[in-house]
Amino acid sequence: MHPNTIAQYEGIIRLHLIPFLGHIKLKDLRTDQIQALYTGETKKGTSPRMVRSIHSVVRRALNIALKWGLIGRNPAPSVTLPKLKRKEMKTLNDSQVRVFLSAAKGLRHEALFWMAVFTGLREGELFGLKWSDLDWGKKHLKVQRQLQRIQGKGMVFTEPKTAAGKRMIVLSTATVAKLQEHLDRQQQERVSAGDRWQEHDLMFPSTLGTPMDPSNMYKDFKDTLKMADLPDIRFHDLRHTAATLMLQQGTHPKIVQERLGHSDISLTLNTYSHVLPSMQEEAAEKMDEIRVPIEVSSTLKKVKEPSPSFAGTVQPQ
């Protein structure tokens, strides 16, 4: 289990479950008591997402108790959960992406922004990349770790949360060229840092080679958006931008799913359902092309005419 997930579960049990349900024996736990917990949390101002996280811990724990024969039924699935308010997704269109990348030209984080737009990698995955993950010849990039802030430990490398997170993506020729420029710039930083440089083989490290704190990048990102007179989006929205542009350009959703590292294609389709209406319109127009009339008589005539190679008498060699 991911360290951040363990820390989250521990906090939920300590802060939410034990104070409200800790005095109730497992065999006596009822659905209405669990519902009362969620209702109370909502009244206190706990977000719907957190209430659902609390429910996830309760449901999973009771499923284990059921499996072990400690209870006769799981009372958790019968509760009513608060509805989630989906965060508004902001993306850049293709022309805005061009403006953004032009504004980022020459910046230290230019290649990082480029990779975010053209690969859709998560922030932690980008900061977890190492040069050894890249096959320059095949243009293959392995995603096999992420950099995350763990409470009490700081910035540490962890494995992706799911098996789908470990993946290989193919880079374009232009992206590989951009990474080569970035590597050349990084070599200059290495020389300038001298003995202070700490080699970790990171593709996007700090100016001293150590894992980068993302907060050091956010200001440059926001400044670039402002300079280019673009909407004020989150860095994570570059991932949404990548996915949206891929779908709009006709990339098969299964490929988009694999590049994003989603565990299930339904997650990809549900997340980017806003793109589907325009794709359906395009599909409808393409299907209309089948209705273009073809002169049947001329077509049949061509089919019925004997092939020149078999017409007439075969001449001797």
C-alpha positions as CSV (number, residue, x, y, z in Angstrom):
1,M,0.0,0.0,0.0
2,H,1.2,3.5,-0.8
3,P,2.7,5.4,2.2
4,N,0.3,8.4,1.6
5,T,-2.6,6.0,1.6
6,I,-1.5,4.4,4.9
7,A,-1.1,7.8,6.5
8,Q,-4.6,8.8,5.2
9,Y,-6.2,5.7,6.6
10,E,-4.5,6.1,10.0
11,G,-5.7,9.7,10.2
12,I,-9.3,8.7,9.3
13,I,-9.4,5.9,12.0
14,R,-7.8,8.1,14.7
15,L,-9.7,11.4,14.0
16,H,-13.1,10.2,12.7
17,L,-13.9,6.5,13.4
18,I,-12.6,5.9,17.0
19,P,-14.2,9.0,18.5
20,F,-17.6,8.2,17.1
21,L,-17.8,4.4,16.7
22,G,-14.9,3.2,18.9
23,H,-17.2,2.4,21.8
24,I,-19.5,0.1,19.8
25,K,-18.8,-3.6,19.7
26,L,-18.3,-4.9,16.1
27,K,-21.2,-7.3,16.3
28,D,-23.5,-4.5,17.4
29,L,-22.6,-2.0,14.7
30,R,-25.7,-0.9,12.7
31,T,-26.3,1.0,9.5
32,D,-28.0,3.9,11.2
33,Q,-25.0,4.4,13.5
34,I,-22.7,4.6,10.4
35,Q,-25.1,7.0,8.7
36,A,-25.1,9.2,11.8
37,L,-21.3,9.4,11.6
38,Y,-21.5,10.6,8.0
39,T,-24.3,13.0,8.7
40,G,-22.5,14.5,11.6
41,E,-19.3,14.9,9.5
42,T,-21.3,16.7,6.8
43,K,-22.8,19.1,9.3
44,K,-19.3,19.9,10.7
45,G,-18.3,21.0,7.2
46,T,-16.3,17.9,6.2
47,S,-16.1,17.7,2.4
48,P,-18.1,15.1,0.5
49,R,-14.9,13.6,-0.8
50,M,-13.5,13.1,2.8
51,V,-16.8,11.6,3.9
52,R,-16.6,9.1,1.0
53,S,-13.0,8.4,2.0
54,I,-14.2,7.6,5.6
55,H,-16.8,5.4,4.1
56,S,-14.2,3.5,2.0
57,V,-12.2,2.7,5.2
58,V,-15.3,1.6,7.1
59,R,-16.6,-0.6,4.2
60,R,-13.3,-2.3,3.5
61,A,-12.7,-3.0,7.2
62,L,-16.2,-4.5,7.6
63,N,-15.7,-6.6,4.5
64,I,-12.7,-8.2,6.1
65,A,-14.7,-8.7,9.3
66,L,-17.4,-10.4,7.2
67,K,-14.8,-12.6,5.4
68,W,-13.4,-13.7,8.7
69,G,-16.8,-14.5,10.1
70,L,-16.8,-11.9,12.8
71,I,-20.1,-10.4,11.5
72,G,-23.1,-11.8,9.7
73,R,-23.5,-8.9,7.2
74,N,-21.8,-5.7,6.3
75,P,-24.0,-2.7,7.4
76,A,-22.0,-0.1,5.5
77,P,-23.2,-0.5,1.9
78,S,-26.8,0.6,2.8
79,V,-25.9,4.1,3.8
80,T,-26.5,7.3,1.8
81,L,-23.4,9.2,0.8
82,P,-23.1,12.9,0.0
83,K,-22.8,13.7,-3.7
84,L,-19.5,14.8,-5.0
85,K,-19.1,18.2,-6.7
86,R,-16.8,17.7,-9.6
87,K,-14.0,20.2,-9.8
88,E,-14.1,22.4,-12.9
89,M,-11.6,21.2,-15.4
90,K,-9.7,23.9,-17.2
91,T,-7.7,23.1,-20.3
92,L,-5.7,24.9,-23.0
93,N,-6.7,24.5,-26.7
94,D,-4.2,23.8,-29.4
95,S,-3.5,27.5,-30.2
96,Q,-3.2,28.4,-26.5
97,V,-0.7,25.5,-26.1
98,R,1.4,27.0,-28.9
99,V,1.4,30.4,-27.1
100,F,2.2,28.8,-23.8
101,L,5.2,26.9,-25.1
102,S,6.4,30.0,-27.0
103,A,6.3,32.0,-23.7
104,A,8.2,29.2,-22.0
105,K,11.0,29.2,-24.6
106,G,14.4,29.4,-22.9
107,L,13.1,29.0,-19.3
108,R,14.7,26.4,-17.0
109,H,11.4,24.5,-16.9
110,E,10.7,24.7,-20.6
111,A,11.2,20.9,-21.1
112,L,9.1,20.1,-18.0
113,F,6.2,22.1,-19.4
114,W,6.6,20.5,-22.8
115,M,6.6,17.0,-21.3
116,A,3.5,17.8,-19.2
117,V,1.6,18.9,-22.4
118,F,2.7,16.2,-24.7
119,T,2.8,13.2,-22.4
120,G,0.1,13.9,-19.8
121,L,2.3,12.6,-17.0
122,R,1.3,13.4,-13.5
123,E,3.4,16.0,-11.6
124,G,5.0,13.4,-9.3
125,E,5.8,11.1,-12.3
126,L,7.6,13.9,-14.1
127,F,9.7,14.7,-11.1
128,G,10.4,11.0,-10.6
129,L,11.9,10.5,-14.1
130,K,15.5,9.6,-14.5
131,W,17.6,9.8,-17.6
132,S,18.1,6.0,-17.4
133,D,14.3,5.7,-18.0
134,L,14.7,7.0,-21.5
135,D,15.7,4.9,-24.5
136,W,16.9,7.6,-26.9
137,G,17.0,5.4,-30.0
138,K,13.6,3.8,-29.6
139,K,12.1,7.0,-28.1
140,H,10.6,4.9,-25.3
141,L,10.2,6.4,-21.8
142,K,9.5,4.1,-18.7
143,V,7.4,5.5,-16.0
144,Q,8.2,3.5,-12.9
145,R,8.3,5.9,-9.9
146,Q,7.0,9.2,-8.6
147,L,8.2,11.9,-6.3
148,Q,5.7,12.6,-3.5
149,R,5.7,14.5,-0.2
150,I,5.2,12.1,2.7
151,Q,4.2,13.5,6.1
152,G,7.2,13.3,8.4
153,K,9.6,12.2,5.6
154,G,9.6,15.1,3.1
155,M,10.0,14.4,-0.6
156,V,10.5,10.7,-1.3
157,F,10.3,8.4,-4.3
158,T,7.5,5.9,-4.3
159,E,6.1,3.4,-6.8
160,P,2.9,4.3,-8.7
161,K,-0.3,3.6,-6.9
162,T,-1.6,1.0,-9.4
163,A,0.0,-1.5,-11.8
164,A,-1.2,0.7,-14.7
165,G,0.9,3.5,-13.4
166,K,4.0,1.6,-14.3
167,R,4.1,2.0,-18.0
168,M,6.0,2.7,-21.2
169,I,5.1,5.6,-23.4
170,V,6.5,6.5,-26.8
171,L,7.8,10.1,-27.3
172,S,7.7,12.1,-30.5
173,T,10.9,13.1,-32.3
174,A,10.3,16.7,-31.3
175,T,10.0,15.8,-27.6
176,V,13.2,13.8,-27.7
177,A,15.0,16.7,-29.3
178,K,13.6,19.0,-26.5
179,L,14.9,16.6,-23.9
180,Q,18.3,16.7,-25.5
181,E,18.3,20.5,-25.3
182,H,17.3,20.2,-21.6
183,L,20.1,17.7,-21.0
184,D,22.6,20.1,-22.5
185,R,21.3,22.9,-20.2
186,Q,21.5,20.5,-17.2
187,Q,25.1,19.8,-18.0
188,Q,25.9,23.5,-17.7
189,E,24.1,23.6,-14.3
190,R,26.1,20.6,-13.2
191,V,29.4,22.4,-14.0
192,S,28.2,25.6,-12.4
193,A,27.2,23.8,-9.2
194,G,30.6,22.1,-8.9
195,D,31.0,20.1,-5.7
196,R,27.6,21.1,-4.5
197,W,26.0,19.0,-7.3
198,Q,24.4,15.7,-6.0
199,E,24.0,13.2,-8.8
200,H,20.6,11.4,-8.8
201,D,20.3,10.9,-12.5
202,L,17.0,12.9,-12.3
203,M,15.6,14.4,-15.5
204,F,14.0,17.4,-13.7
205,P,16.0,18.0,-10.5
206,S,16.8,21.1,-8.5
207,T,19.7,23.3,-9.5
208,L,21.9,21.1,-7.3
209,G,20.7,17.8,-8.8
210,T,18.5,16.9,-5.8
211,P,14.8,16.0,-6.0
212,M,12.9,19.2,-6.8
213,D,10.3,20.6,-4.5
214,P,7.4,21.4,-6.9
215,S,6.7,24.7,-5.2
216,N,9.9,26.0,-6.7
217,M,8.4,25.4,-10.2
218,Y,4.8,26.7,-9.6
219,K,5.9,30.4,-9.7
220,D,7.5,30.0,-13.1
221,F,4.5,28.2,-14.3
222,K,2.1,30.9,-13.2
223,D,4.4,33.7,-14.4
224,T,4.5,32.0,-17.9
225,L,0.7,31.9,-18.1
226,K,0.4,35.5,-17.0
227,M,3.1,36.6,-19.5
228,A,1.3,34.8,-22.3
229,D,-2.1,36.2,-21.2
230,L,-3.5,32.7,-20.8
231,P,-6.2,31.4,-18.3
232,D,-5.0,30.9,-14.7
233,I,-4.9,27.1,-14.7
234,R,-3.3,24.5,-12.3
235,F,-0.2,22.7,-13.4
236,H,-2.3,19.5,-13.2
237,D,-4.5,20.9,-15.9
238,L,-1.7,20.4,-18.4
239,R,-2.4,16.7,-17.9
240,H,-6.0,17.3,-18.7
241,T,-5.0,19.4,-21.7
242,A,-2.8,16.5,-23.0
243,A,-5.7,14.1,-22.7
244,T,-8.3,16.4,-24.3
245,L,-6.0,17.2,-27.3
246,M,-5.2,13.6,-27.9
247,L,-8.9,12.7,-27.9
248,Q,-9.8,15.7,-30.1
249,Q,-7.1,14.6,-32.6
250,G,-8.7,11.2,-32.9
251,T,-6.4,9.1,-30.7
252,H,-8.2,6.0,-29.6
253,P,-9.4,6.3,-25.9
254,K,-7.5,3.0,-25.1
255,I,-4.2,4.6,-26.1
256,V,-5.1,7.7,-24.1
257,Q,-5.9,5.5,-21.1
258,E,-2.5,3.7,-21.4
259,R,-0.5,6.9,-21.8
260,L,-2.2,8.5,-18.8
261,G,-1.8,5.4,-16.6
262,H,-5.5,5.0,-15.8
263,S,-6.3,1.6,-14.5
264,D,-9.6,1.4,-16.4
265,I,-10.8,2.9,-19.6
266,S,-14.1,3.9,-18.0
267,L,-12.1,6.4,-15.8
268,T,-10.7,8.0,-19.0
269,L,-14.1,8.2,-20.7
270,N,-15.8,9.5,-17.6
271,T,-13.1,12.1,-16.9
272,Y,-13.1,13.4,-20.4
273,S,-16.7,13.0,-21.4
274,H,-16.8,16.7,-22.3
275,V,-14.7,15.8,-25.4
276,L,-17.1,13.1,-26.6
277,P,-19.9,15.3,-28.1
278,S,-17.5,16.9,-30.6
279,M,-16.1,13.5,-31.4
280,Q,-19.6,12.2,-32.1
281,E,-20.3,15.0,-34.4
282,E,-17.1,14.3,-36.4
283,A,-18.0,10.6,-36.5
284,A,-21.4,11.4,-37.8
285,E,-19.9,13.6,-40.6
286,K,-17.5,10.9,-41.6
287,M,-20.4,8.4,-41.8
288,D,-22.2,10.8,-44.1
289,E,-19.3,10.3,-46.6
290,I,-20.6,6.8,-47.2
291,R,-23.8,8.4,-48.7
292,V,-21.9,10.0,-51.6
293,P,-23.5,8.4,-54.7
294,I,-21.4,6.3,-57.0
295,E,-22.3,5.7,-60.6
296,V,-23.4,2.0,-60.4
297,S,-23.5,1.4,-64.2
298,S,-19.9,2.4,-64.8
299,T,-18.8,0.4,-61.8
300,L,-20.6,-2.7,-63.0
301,K,-19.2,-2.3,-66.5
302,K,-15.7,-2.3,-65.2
303,V,-16.4,-5.5,-63.2
304,K,-17.9,-7.3,-66.2
305,E,-15.2,-6.3,-68.7
306,P,-12.7,-9.1,-69.2
307,S,-9.2,-8.5,-68.0
308,P,-6.8,-7.4,-70.8
309,S,-4.4,-10.2,-69.8
310,F,-7.0,-12.9,-70.6
311,A,-8.8,-11.3,-73.6
312,G,-8.5,-12.9,-77.0
313,T,-6.2,-15.8,-78.0
314,V,-3.1,-16.5,-76.0
315,Q,-0.1,-15.9,-78.2
316,P,2.7,-18.5,-78.2
317,Q,5.9,-17.6,-76.5
